[in-house]
Amino acid sequence: MSDVPQPDGGKRERFWERHALSELNTAEWEALCDGCGQCCLLKFEDEDSGDIAVLDVACRLLDVRKVSCRDYPNRATRVPGCIPLDVETVGKLRWLPETCGYRRLNEGCELPEWHPLLTGDARSVKRAGVAVSRFAVSEASVRQQDLEDHIIAIIDPES
């Protein structure tokens, strides 16, 4: 097993098992994303309780069917509430789903069995029923005054 970058975009063999998040190169970091789109769902924080409401409404840049960002390089500039994941933010974002590869590795857990790094197939996320394409709607199709009707979960940040 070699630890030198591989021809497939600079990813080291089974890097997710052998290296801390802080040691990953850009290609490896991006490969940890399973492409579920759950981090692209709109969220609102209750200022009093700190609870986070998760909606079934996806960011206007997310192509819900393909579960891909239409402008990934510029997403944080174009969408003020977008929080790009990095080593520092992963441990602080309690709204990341328990299935999220970043969250799981940060918490010392293994990747889920359906993760594309394990299956070799990006479609395994949809087959596992984890992708937002099965339930989310685009922000562009929901009126601002109707957003509250789209809450699907409340997350207690202390849990």
C-alpha positions, 0 to 999 in steps of 0.5 A: 500500500503506497502513501504517495499521491495516485494518478486518480486526482492525487488521492492516496490509497484508502486515505480516509482510513490512514490520515486525519482530516487535517492531512488531506489534500484537496482531491481527498477532501473533495472525495469525502463528500458523498454527494447527498446534498443534505448540507445544501438544505436551508436551515434556520437557527432559533436565536433564543434556543439555538435549535436549528430547523432543517427544511426540505428546501435546497439552496438555489444553486443546487440542482436537486435532480443531479444533487450538484452545485451549479456554481461550486467554486463561487457558492459562498460568494453567491449565497451569503449563508453558504458555509464551505466545509473545512477542518475547522467548521466540520466539528462545529456544525451539528446540523451535518447529518450523521451519515456525512463522511466529514462528520463521521471521520471527525468523530472517529467513525468509519464511512457508511457502507454505501459511501462512493469511496467504498462502493466505487459508484457515485449512485450508491448514495441515491440507492441508499436513500440518503440523497436529497433528490428523493425529497427536496425542492428548490428554493426557487420554487418556494415562496419566502412566506411558505418556508416554515411549512417546509421544516422537516427536522429540528436539531438541538445543537447540544445533542 
